[in-house]
Amino acid sequence: MKFLHCSDLHLGKKPYFGSEDFRNKRFEDYFSAFDRIIEQAKENEVDAILVAGDFFDKKETHPNILSNTVKLLQKCKDYDIQVIVIEGNHDLIYKDREFESWIIYLEKEKLLRRPFKYNSVFVGETEIFGLGYPGAFVDDELLEFANYCEKENKRNCVVLVHTSLGDGEFIGGFLKNGAALDALKNYAIYIGGGHGHKLQKYPKENPFFFAPGSPEYYDLGEDTQFKTAIIFDTNTKEYKILEQSPRKCIKKNIILQSATQEEFREEVEKFLSQTDVSSDDIVLLTVEFPSAVIIPDTAWAEKRILEEGVLFAKVELKRKHLRFGSNSAKVNSIEEIELEQIKKWEQWGGVAEIAAKALAEMRNSVKEGQSDISSIFESALESAIGGKNENK
């Protein structure tokens, strides 16, 4: 069996900021990204598309989102390509409330299939398990599943789970390290992850865990330009990375020495003179400037960049604070300042890094129009107190 693994499609996502043209085009971008994946699946003659979570951007939907989704899933059906979907934190399904899920509805309409926990599905002779979004206890869930595989003599199965390696992160459903994955290497021929929005492979040699990243930018501030999907053949054990084509996002960092308005405007004009932009491009400009001086006029800069005909422009500022008795400078972001303040809190001070990361994640979600941030808070709380929410 050959399949295409993708994740974090975020169908239905629409920003609340920017021009109406920008908002509408970004809404269509996520459906276009899924459509390109479907065409890649057809070109590579796969049997199934596996979506490892965050199929929708929100648990709630409206007719336009549902209609667009049904059309794309029907296209898969016409191509004789099965679609296997698990839930992520954005389309999280709560225990005893599955009837509220649009993924369940689409499954009942026979447009997709949803493996859940140990209720697997088969594509050909390949058994596929879906562990959903385990949250902060994803390591425990994978170890528990490994015990199940040993007990039930499961071999060469495919596992979908909405997680990525956290590189030391203990918030938002990331794996602490590769130990839980290693526990499954004798049972799972392929573990398909998501959640992290960037390509990951584990281990480096002969990987069996893959997180392809989101095919389109969820957050314009994402630090990766490389969006992918993965093709895997269960017979040959060979994989192929397919690069995706998100909307062009031009990012530039400007460092000011004096931060006078004249210097700032000169640097913006210099950036524009050296950069090719089009009407479909997004431009993100970060400006580092010394403290105790006037603040650069971001409104002017954004207006000036838009005059070049780009789709959207955003200019963000970062102060450089000189250390006492030293000529070296340190950039203090909002996140760094928040972390220092949280360390002083009585209740959260001992887990300040968890709280600060959760706060930043919730703020970014709200900025991007995501109204339900409860899963972020619950995951942070679970990590902080070591408790597990049994209602999921």
C-alpha positions in Angstrom: 0.0 0.0 0.0 1.2 3.5 -0.8 -0.1 6.6 1.0 0.5 10.3 1.2 0.8 11.7 4.8 0.0 15.3 5.5 -1.2 17.2 8.6 -2.4 20.6 9.9 -4.6 21.5 6.9 -6.6 24.0 9.0 -9.5 24.1 6.6 -11.7 27.1 7.2 -9.1 29.3 8.7 -9.6 33.0 8.0 -7.8 35.9 9.5 -9.8 38.8 11.0 -7.1 41.4 10.2 -6.0 42.9 6.9 -8.0 43.9 3.9 -11.1 42.0 2.8 -9.1 40.8 -0.3 -6.4 39.5 2.0 -8.8 37.7 4.3 -10.7 36.1 1.5 -7.5 34.9 -0.3 -6.1 33.5 2.9 -9.4 31.6 3.5 -9.0 30.0 0.1 -5.3 29.3 0.6 -5.9 26.4 2.9 -8.4 24.7 0.6 -6.0 25.3 -2.3 -3.2 23.6 -0.3 -5.3 20.5 0.2 -6.3 20.5 -3.4 -2.6 20.5 -4.4 -2.0 17.6 -2.1 -4.9 15.6 -3.7 -3.4 16.2 -7.1 0.0 15.0 -5.8 -1.6 12.0 -4.4 -3.1 11.2 -7.8 0.2 11.8 -9.6 1.9 9.4 -7.3 -0.8 6.8 -7.5 -1.4 6.5 -3.8 -4.1 4.4 -2.2 -4.8 6.8 0.6 -4.3 10.3 2.0 -3.5 10.2 5.8 -4.2 13.5 7.7 -2.6 13.5 11.1 -4.8 16.1 12.8 -6.1 19.7 12.5 -8.1 18.8 9.5 -10.3 21.8 10.3 -9.2 25.0 12.0 -12.0 25.0 14.5 -14.5 22.5 15.9 -17.3 24.7 14.7 -17.8 25.3 11.0 -20.2 27.1 8.6 -21.8 26.1 5.2 -19.0 27.5 3.0 -16.3 25.6 4.9 -18.3 22.4 4.8 -19.2 22.8 1.2 -15.6 23.4 0.1 -14.4 20.4 2.2 -17.0 18.0 0.8 -16.0 19.0 -2.8 -12.4 18.1 -2.1 -13.2 14.9 -0.4 -15.5 13.9 -3.2 -12.6 14.6 -5.6 -10.6 12.1 -3.6 -13.4 9.6 -3.9 -13.6 10.2 -7.7 -9.8 9.5 -7.8 -10.4 6.3 -5.8 -8.2 7.6 -3.0 -9.3 6.9 0.5 -8.9 9.7 3.1 -8.0 8.7 6.7 -8.3 11.5 9.3 -7.6 11.8 13.0 -8.4 14.8 15.2 -5.9 17.4 16.3 -6.2 20.0 19.0 -8.1 22.4 16.7 -10.8 19.8 15.8 -10.5 18.1 19.2 -13.2 15.5 19.9 -14.3 15.2 23.6 -15.4 12.0 25.2 -19.2 11.4 24.9 -19.5 14.4 22.6 -18.4 12.9 19.4 -21.7 13.7 17.8 -20.6 17.4 17.7 -17.7 16.6 15.4 -17.8 17.4 11.7 -15.2 14.7 11.2 -17.7 12.2 12.5 -20.3 13.6 10.1 -18.0 13.3 7.1 -17.2 9.7 8.2 -20.9 8.9 8.2 -21.2 10.4 4.7 -18.5 7.9 3.7 -16.2 10.7 2.6 -13.4 9.8 5.0 -12.5 7.2 7.6 -11.5 7.9 11.2 -9.4 5.4 13.2 -9.8 6.1 16.9 -7.6 4.7 19.7 -7.6 0.9 19.2 -10.5 0.9 16.7 -8.3 0.7 13.6 -9.1 0.8 9.9 -7.5 -1.2 7.1 -6.4 0.0 3.7 -5.6 -3.2 1.8 -3.7 -5.3 4.3 -2.2 -2.3 6.2 -3.8 -1.7 9.6 -3.9 2.0 10.6 -4.4 3.2 14.2 -5.3 6.8 15.2 -4.3 8.1 18.6 -5.7 11.6 18.0 -4.3 14.4 20.1 -3.1 13.1 23.5 -2.0 16.5 24.7 0.7 16.8 27.4 0.6 13.0 28.0 1.5 11.9 24.5 4.6 10.1 25.6 2.5 8.0 28.1 -0.1 7.3 25.4 2.5 6.0 23.0 4.1 3.8 25.6 0.7 2.4 26.5 0.0 1.7 22.8 3.3 -0.1 22.5 2.2 -2.4 25.4 -1.0 -3.0 23.5 0.9 -3.9 20.3 3.0 -6.4 22.2 0.0 -7.9 23.9 -2.0 -8.2 20.7 1.0 -9.1 18.5 0.6 -6.1 16.2 3.3 -5.7 13.6 3.9 -3.5 10.6 1.0 -1.2 11.4 0.7 2.5 10.7 0.1 4.9 13.6 -1.3 8.5 13.3 -0.9 10.8 16.3 -1.1 14.6 16.4 2.3 15.4 17.9 5.9 16.3 17.0 9.2 16.2 18.8 9.4 19.2 21.1 13.1 19.7 21.3 12.7 20.3 25.0 9.2 21.7 24.8 6.8 20.5 27.5 3.7 22.3 26.3 1.0 21.9 23.7 1.2 18.1 23.1 4.9 17.8 22.0 6.9 14.7 22.7 9.6 15.2 25.3 12.1 13.1 23.3 12.3 10.1 21.0 12.0 7.4 23.8 8.3 6.8 23.3 8.8 6.6 19.6 11.6 4.0 20.1 9.2 1.9 22.1 7.0 1.5 18.9 9.8 0.8 16.4 9.2 -3.0 16.5 5.5 -2.6 16.0 4.9 0.4 13.7 6.2 0.5 10.2 5.4 4.2 10.1 4.3 6.8 12.7 2.7 9.9 11.1 2.8 13.0 13.3 1.6 16.6 13.0 1.1 19.6 15.2 4.5 21.2 14.9 4.1 22.8 11.4 7.6 21.9 10.3 9.2 18.8 8.8 10.6 16.3 11.3 12.1 12.8 10.8 13.1 10.4 13.6 15.6 8.9 13.9 18.0 10.6 11.5 19.1 7.3 10.0 16.3 5.0 8.7 13.5 7.2 10.1 10.1 5.7 10.9 8.5 8.8 12.4 7.5 11.7 10.2 5.8 15.1 10.8 5.4 16.8 7.4 4.4 20.2 8.7 1.5 22.3 7.6 1.2 22.7 3.8 0.2 26.4 4.2 1.3 29.0 6.8 -0.9 28.8 9.9 0.9 31.6 11.7 2.7 34.1 9.4 5.4 34.2 12.0 6.4 30.5 11.5 10.1 30.2 11.2 10.1 27.6 8.4 9.8 28.1 4.7 9.9 24.4 3.9 6.3 22.9 3.8 6.0 19.2 2.9 3.9 16.1 2.5 5.3 12.5 2.7 4.8 9.6 0.3 5.4 6.2 1.9 5.3 2.7 0.4 4.5 0.0 3.0 5.9 -2.7 0.7 9.3 -1.2 -0.1 9.6 0.9 3.1 10.7 3.8 0.9 9.6 7.4 1.5 9.6 10.6 -0.6 9.3 14.2 0.6 7.1 16.4 -1.5 7.6 20.1 -1.1 4.5 22.2 -0.9 3.9 25.7 -2.3 2.4 28.0 0.4 1.7 31.7 -0.4 5.0 33.6 -0.7 5.9 35.3 2.6 8.9 37.7 2.4 10.6 38.1 5.8 13.2 40.7 6.6 15.0 41.8 9.8 16.2 45.4 10.0 18.6 46.6 12.7 18.6 50.3 13.4 21.5 52.1 15.1 19.9 55.3 16.2 16.2 54.6 15.3 15.5 58.1 14.1 12.5 58.3 11.8 14.8 59.3 8.9 17.0 56.2 9.4 14.0 54.0 9.7 12.4 55.3 6.5 15.7 55.0 4.6 16.0 51.3 5.7 12.4 50.6 4.6 13.0 52.2 1.2 16.3 50.3 0.9 14.5 47.0 1.6 11.8 47.8 -1.0 14.4 48.7 -3.7 16.3 45.4 -3.2 13.2 43.1 -3.0 11.0 41.9 -5.8 7.4 41.8 -4.7 4.1 41.0 -6.3 0.4 41.5 -5.7 0.1 38.0 -4.1 2.9 38.4 -1.6 2.9 38.8 2.1 5.7 41.0 3.6 6.8 40.7 7.3 9.3 43.2 8.5 10.9 43.0 12.0 12.7 46.1 13.2 15.2 46.0 16.1 15.9 49.5 17.6 17.7 50.9 20.7 15.6 51.9 23.7 15.2 55.4 25.0 14.6 56.8 21.5 11.6 57.5 19.4 9.6 54.6 18.2 9.7 53.9 14.5 6.5 54.7 12.6 5.1 51.2 11.8 1.9 52.6 10.4 3.8 54.6 7.8 6.0 51.6 6.9 3.0 49.2 6.4 1.3 51.8 4.2 4.5 52.3 2.2 4.9 48.6 1.6 1.3 48.2 0.6 1.9 51.0 -2.0 4.1 48.5 -3.8 1.0 46.4 -4.4 1.6 43.5 -2.0 -1.3 41.6 -0.5 -0.5 42.2 3.1 2.3 44.0 5.2 3.1 43.8 8.8 5.9 45.6 10.7 6.9 44.5 14.2 9.3 46.2 16.6 11.8 44.8 19.0 13.7 47.0 21.5 17.4 46.5 22.1 18.3 47.2 25.7 21.9 48.0 26.5 23.3 46.1 29.5 24.6 48.2 32.3 28.4 48.7 32.1 28.6 47.0 28.8 28.4 47.9 25.1 26.7 44.6 24.2 23.0 44.7 23.5 20.2 42.2 24.3 16.9 42.1 22.4 13.9 41.8 24.7 10.9 40.3 23.0 7.4 40.4 24.6 7.8 36.7 25.4 11.1 37.2 27.2 9.6 40.1 29.3 6.6 37.9 30.2 8.8 35.0 31.3 10.7 37.2 33.7 7.4 38.5 35.2 5.8 35.0 35.5 8.9 33.8 37.4 7.8 36.2 40.2 4.3 34.7 40.4 3.5 32.7 43.5 1.4 29.9 41.7 3.1 29.7 38.3 6.7 30.8 39.1 8.0 27.3 39.5 6.8 26.4 36.0 7.3 29.8 34.4 8.6 28.5 31.1 5.5 26.4 30.6 3.2 29.3 31.5 5.1 31.7 29.2 5.0 29.4 26.2 1.3 28.7 26.8 0.6 32.5 27.0 2.5 33.2 23.8 0.7 30.3 22.0 -2.7 31.5 23.2 -2.0 35.1 22.2 -0.9 34.0 18.7 -4.0 31.9 18.3 -6.2 34.8 19.2 -4.3 37.1 16.8 -5.0 34.6 14.1 -8.7 34.5 14.9 -8.8 31.2 16.9 -11.5 31.7 19.5 -11.2 28.4 21.3 -7.8 28.3 23.2 -9.0 26.0 26.0 -6.9 23.1 24.7 -3.7 25.2 25.0 -4.5 26.1 28.6 -5.5 22.6 29.6 -2.3 21.2 28.1 -0.2 23.7 30.0 -2.1 22.9 33.2 -1.6 19.2 32.8 2.2 19.8 32.2 2.4 22.0 35.3 0.5 19.9 37.8 1.2 16.5 36.4 -2.5 15.6 36.3 -4.4 14.1 33.5 -7.9 15.2 32.3 -9.9 12.0 32.0 -12.8 13.8 30.2 -11.0 13.7 26.8 
